[in-house]
């Protein structure tokens, strides 16, 4: 290793150590930079790389209050062999499953995005982390829609119909969600629809019905959803029901208190609202209007045109 390369490596390690001491959990590295790092650096590139490293900025949301550190060790006498800095913990610098890529990371191009999504689907379709769910499922319900969607709907978990067809929201609740999407002036193909769980929660001893996913099941499966969101990069997310809100935000407050109030999912506006299944159980016009008001707020956030007819849906005359 040349002296310039050694200096560059030392500067890199020192910079990452400084970020780590400030509570940074990950840094943004673009695909172009990774490709450049895989090639042997030329002399003319080293000074440029140094300046890039020194200029790395960290989004404020990633910086946590500094953790008290041990007093620095006494410096060595001149002529002693320098002690290399301690090895960095990889998990403290790279995003763990479920952590969003910072806004400074450029989106993938169309081809790379499609390839990454296909690879993610393949991993999810063969997942057996929850052995009891893998044993009872008919299909892994990955998600449906365009991976370039500006709007993403997130539900709870597949039901019997979804498990049979391998697609989310295809039962009665799915039919109602489709009508809501169409009332917004969109089609299912214009949005992306996913779930907190990719497998239907098993119901041993029961011939029908569904159950809520457990916390362990959600924690095990949700990294797939995090990756989907990171690849799609929707402008708005709609969380359908309390379980979807709990899975995305970790909140267990009743959906009645949460719905209609904008939240933020790792920088992305998130609208909690009732699950379509709730509207099937409660046919009151007032409850339908609440969900529609939430969708009007979503449309406004996306800058979509709203007609007088859309604004007046479910209003008493």
C-alpha positions as CSV (number, residue, x, y, z in Angstrom):
1,X,0.0,0.0,0.0
2,X,1.4,3.4,-1.0
3,X,1.8,6.1,1.6
4,X,-1.0,8.2,0.0
5,X,-3.4,5.2,0.1
6,X,-2.4,4.6,3.8
7,X,-3.1,8.3,4.6
8,X,-6.5,8.1,2.8
9,X,-7.4,5.0,4.7
10,X,-6.4,6.6,8.0
11,X,-8.4,9.7,7.2
12,X,-11.4,7.6,6.3
13,X,-11.3,5.6,9.5
14,X,-10.8,8.7,11.6
15,X,-13.8,10.4,9.9
16,X,-16.0,7.4,10.5
17,X,-14.9,7.3,14.1
18,X,-15.8,10.9,14.5
19,X,-19.3,10.2,13.1
20,X,-19.7,7.2,15.3
21,X,-18.8,9.3,18.4
22,X,-21.6,11.7,17.5
23,X,-24.2,8.9,17.4
24,X,-24.3,8.4,13.6
25,X,-25.6,4.9,12.8
26,X,-25.0,5.0,9.0
27,X,-23.5,7.1,6.3
28,X,-24.6,7.7,2.7
29,X,-22.5,6.0,0.1
30,X,-23.7,6.2,-3.5
31,X,-23.5,3.3,-6.0
32,X,-21.0,5.3,-8.0
33,X,-18.7,5.7,-5.0
34,X,-18.9,2.0,-4.2
35,X,-17.9,1.2,-7.8
36,X,-15.1,3.6,-7.6
37,X,-13.8,2.1,-4.4
38,X,-13.8,-1.3,-6.0
39,X,-11.2,-0.1,-8.5
40,X,-7.5,0.5,-7.6
41,X,-7.3,4.3,-7.1
42,X,-5.1,6.4,-9.4
43,X,-2.8,9.0,-8.0
44,X,-5.0,11.8,-9.3
45,X,-8.1,10.4,-7.6
46,X,-6.7,10.2,-4.1
47,X,-6.8,13.9,-3.3
48,X,-10.3,14.0,-4.7
49,X,-11.4,11.1,-2.6
50,X,-9.9,12.8,0.5
51,X,-12.0,15.9,-0.2
52,X,-15.1,13.9,-0.7
53,X,-14.6,12.1,2.6
54,X,-14.0,15.3,4.5
55,X,-17.2,16.7,2.9
56,X,-19.5,13.9,3.8
57,X,-22.6,15.4,5.5
58,X,-24.9,13.6,7.8
59,X,-28.6,14.3,7.8
60,X,-29.7,15.8,11.2
61,X,-32.2,13.0,11.7
62,X,-29.4,10.5,11.9
63,X,-27.4,12.2,14.6
64,X,-28.2,11.2,18.2
65,X,-26.9,12.9,21.4
66,X,-23.2,12.0,21.9
67,X,-22.4,9.0,24.1
68,X,-19.8,9.7,26.7
69,X,-16.6,8.2,25.6
70,X,-13.5,7.0,27.6
71,X,-10.7,9.5,28.1
72,X,-8.2,9.4,25.3
73,X,-5.2,7.3,25.9
74,X,-1.8,9.0,26.4
75,X,0.0,9.7,23.2
76,X,3.0,7.6,22.3
77,X,6.5,8.9,22.2
78,X,8.0,10.0,18.9
79,X,9.3,7.2,16.9
80,X,6.9,4.6,18.3
81,X,4.9,2.5,15.9
82,X,1.5,4.1,15.5
83,X,-1.3,2.1,17.1
84,X,-4.0,1.5,14.5
85,X,-7.5,2.8,15.5
86,X,-9.9,0.1,16.8
87,X,-12.0,-1.7,14.2
88,X,-15.3,-0.1,13.6
89,X,-18.5,-2.1,14.3
90,X,-20.1,-2.5,10.9
91,X,-23.6,-2.5,12.3
92,X,-23.0,1.0,13.7
93,X,-22.3,2.5,10.3
94,X,-24.5,0.6,7.8
95,X,-28.3,0.7,7.8
96,X,-29.9,-2.2,9.7
97,X,-33.0,-3.9,8.2
98,X,-35.8,-1.4,8.5
99,X,-33.7,1.8,8.5
100,X,-34.4,4.2,5.7
101,X,-31.7,5.3,3.3
102,X,-31.0,9.0,3.9
103,X,-32.4,11.5,1.4
104,X,-28.9,12.2,0.1
105,X,-28.6,8.7,-1.4
106,X,-29.6,8.9,-5.1
107,X,-32.4,6.6,-6.3
108,X,-31.5,3.7,-8.4
109,X,-32.0,3.8,-12.1
110,X,-35.0,2.0,-13.6
111,X,-33.1,-1.2,-14.5
112,X,-31.3,-1.4,-11.2
113,X,-34.4,-0.7,-9.2
114,X,-36.4,-3.5,-11.0
115,X,-33.5,-5.9,-10.5
116,X,-33.3,-5.0,-6.8
117,X,-37.1,-5.4,-6.4
118,X,-37.0,-8.8,-8.2
119,X,-34.2,-10.0,-5.9
120,X,-36.2,-8.8,-2.8
121,X,-39.3,-10.7,-4.0
122,X,-37.3,-13.8,-4.5
123,X,-35.9,-13.6,-1.0
124,X,-39.3,-13.0,0.5
125,X,-41.0,-15.8,-1.5
126,X,-38.6,-18.4,-0.1
127,X,-38.5,-17.0,3.5
128,X,-39.0,-19.6,6.3
129,X,-38.0,-17.4,9.3
130,X,-41.5,-18.0,10.8
131,X,-41.6,-21.8,10.5
132,X,-45.3,-22.0,11.6
133,X,-46.4,-19.5,9.0
134,X,-44.3,-21.0,6.2
135,X,-45.8,-24.4,7.0
136,X,-49.4,-23.2,6.8
137,X,-49.3,-20.7,3.9
138,X,-50.3,-21.3,0.4
139,X,-48.6,-18.3,-1.1
140,X,-46.3,-15.5,0.0
141,X,-48.2,-12.3,-0.5
142,X,-45.4,-9.9,-1.5
143,X,-47.2,-6.9,-2.8
144,X,-48.8,-5.5,-6.0
145,X,-48.6,-2.3,-8.0
146,X,-46.0,-0.1,-9.6
147,X,-42.6,0.2,-8.0
148,X,-42.6,3.8,-9.1
149,X,-45.8,4.6,-7.1
150,X,-46.1,8.0,-5.4
151,X,-48.8,6.5,-3.1
152,X,-48.4,3.3,-1.1
153,X,-51.0,1.6,1.0
154,X,-49.9,-0.7,3.8
155,X,-52.3,-3.2,5.4
156,X,-52.1,-5.7,8.2
157,X,-51.6,-9.3,6.9
158,X,-53.0,-11.5,4.2
159,X,-56.4,-13.2,4.7
160,X,-57.6,-16.4,3.3
161,X,-58.4,-14.9,-0.2
162,X,-55.0,-13.2,-0.3
163,X,-53.2,-16.4,0.8
164,X,-55.0,-18.3,-2.0
165,X,-54.2,-15.8,-4.8
166,X,-50.9,-14.5,-3.6
167,X,-52.0,-10.9,-3.9
168,X,-52.9,-8.4,-1.1
169,X,-56.4,-7.0,-0.7
170,X,-58.4,-9.2,-3.1
171,X,-61.2,-10.2,-0.8
172,X,-64.2,-8.0,0.2
173,X,-62.0,-5.5,2.0
174,X,-59.8,-5.4,-1.1
175,X,-62.7,-4.7,-3.3
176,X,-63.6,-1.7,-1.1
177,X,-60.0,-0.5,-1.1
178,X,-60.1,-0.7,-4.9
179,X,-63.2,1.5,-5.0
180,X,-61.6,4.0,-2.7
181,X,-58.5,4.2,-5.0
182,X,-60.8,4.6,-8.0
183,X,-62.8,7.3,-6.3
184,X,-59.4,9.2,-5.9
185,X,-59.1,9.1,-9.7
186,X,-56.5,6.3,-9.6
187,X,-56.2,2.6,-10.4
188,X,-54.6,-0.1,-8.4
189,X,-51.9,-0.2,-11.0
190,X,-51.0,3.4,-10.2
191,X,-50.2,2.7,-6.5
192,X,-48.4,0.1,-4.5
193,X,-50.2,-2.1,-2.0
194,X,-48.4,-4.2,0.7
195,X,-48.8,-5.6,4.1
196,X,-46.9,-5.7,7.4
197,X,-46.8,-9.5,7.1
198,X,-46.1,-11.4,3.9
199,X,-47.7,-14.6,5.1
200,X,-51.2,-15.2,6.5
201,X,-51.1,-15.7,10.2
202,X,-51.9,-19.3,10.9
203,X,-55.2,-20.1,12.7
204,X,-54.7,-23.6,14.2
205,X,-57.9,-25.3,15.1
206,X,-60.0,-22.8,13.2
207,X,-61.6,-23.4,9.8
208,X,-62.2,-19.7,9.1
209,X,-61.3,-16.3,10.3
210,X,-58.1,-14.3,10.8
211,X,-55.9,-13.3,13.7
212,X,-53.7,-10.3,14.3
213,X,-50.0,-10.8,13.8
214,X,-47.9,-11.1,16.9
215,X,-45.2,-8.6,17.7
216,X,-42.5,-11.2,17.0
217,X,-44.0,-12.0,13.6
218,X,-44.2,-8.4,12.6
219,X,-40.6,-7.7,13.8
220,X,-39.4,-10.7,11.8
221,X,-41.2,-9.9,8.6
222,X,-41.2,-6.1,8.4
223,X,-37.6,-5.7,7.1
224,X,-39.0,-6.9,3.7
225,X,-41.6,-4.0,3.8
226,X,-38.9,-1.5,4.8
227,X,-36.9,-2.5,1.8
228,X,-39.9,-2.2,-0.5
229,X,-40.5,1.3,0.8
230,X,-36.9,2.2,0.4
231,X,-36.9,1.1,-3.2
232,X,-40.3,2.5,-4.2
233,X,-39.8,5.8,-2.3
234,X,-43.4,6.8,-2.2
235,X,-44.3,10.4,-1.5
236,X,-47.1,9.4,0.8
237,X,-47.9,6.2,2.8
238,X,-51.4,5.3,4.0
239,X,-51.5,2.9,6.9
240,X,-54.7,0.9,6.9
241,X,-55.7,0.1,10.5
242,X,-54.1,0.0,13.9
243,X,-51.8,-3.0,13.1
244,X,-50.3,-1.3,10.1
245,X,-49.6,1.8,12.2
246,X,-48.1,-0.3,15.0
247,X,-45.9,-2.1,12.5
248,X,-44.6,1.1,10.8
249,X,-44.5,3.5,13.7
250,X,-44.5,1.3,16.8
251,X,-47.5,3.1,18.2
252,X,-50.2,1.1,19.9
253,X,-52.6,4.0,20.4
254,X,-56.1,3.3,19.2
255,X,-56.7,4.0,15.5
256,X,-59.6,6.2,16.4
257,X,-57.3,8.7,18.0
258,X,-54.6,8.4,15.3
259,X,-56.6,8.4,12.1
260,X,-56.7,11.7,10.1
261,X,-53.5,13.0,11.8
262,X,-50.4,13.2,9.7
263,X,-47.5,11.2,11.0
264,X,-44.0,10.7,9.6
265,X,-42.4,7.4,8.6
266,X,-38.7,7.9,8.3
267,X,-39.2,11.2,6.5
268,X,-42.2,10.2,4.5
269,X,-45.7,11.6,5.3
270,X,-47.9,8.8,6.6
271,X,-51.7,9.0,7.0
272,X,-53.3,6.5,9.4
273,X,-56.9,5.6,8.6
274,X,-59.4,2.9,9.2
275,X,-58.9,-0.5,7.5
276,X,-61.5,-1.2,4.8
277,X,-62.7,-4.3,6.8
278,X,-63.8,-1.9,9.5
279,X,-66.0,-0.1,7.0
280,X,-67.6,-3.4,6.1
281,X,-68.5,-4.0,9.7
282,X,-69.6,-0.4,10.3
283,X,-71.7,0.9,7.5
284,X,-72.4,4.3,9.1
285,X,-72.1,7.1,6.6
286,X,-70.1,9.1,9.1
287,X,-67.3,6.5,9.3
288,X,-67.1,6.3,5.5
289,X,-66.8,10.0,5.4
290,X,-63.9,10.0,7.9
291,X,-61.9,7.6,5.7
292,X,-62.7,9.7,2.6
293,X,-61.6,12.9,4.4
294,X,-58.3,11.1,5.0
295,X,-58.0,10.3,1.3
296,X,-58.8,13.9,0.4
297,X,-55.9,15.0,2.7
298,X,-53.7,12.5,0.9
299,X,-54.7,13.8,-2.5
300,X,-53.9,17.4,-1.4
301,X,-50.5,16.3,-0.1
302,X,-49.8,14.7,-3.5
303,X,-51.0,17.8,-5.3
304,X,-53.8,15.9,-7.1
305,X,-56.8,17.8,-8.4
306,X,-60.0,17.4,-6.3
307,X,-63.4,17.9,-7.9
308,X,-66.5,19.3,-6.2
309,X,-68.1,15.8,-6.5
310,X,-65.1,14.2,-4.7
311,X,-65.2,16.8,-1.9
312,X,-68.9,16.2,-1.4
313,X,-68.7,12.4,-1.2
314,X,-70.7,11.0,1.8
315,X,-71.9,14.5,2.9
316,X,-75.5,14.6,4.1
317,X,-77.7,16.7,1.9
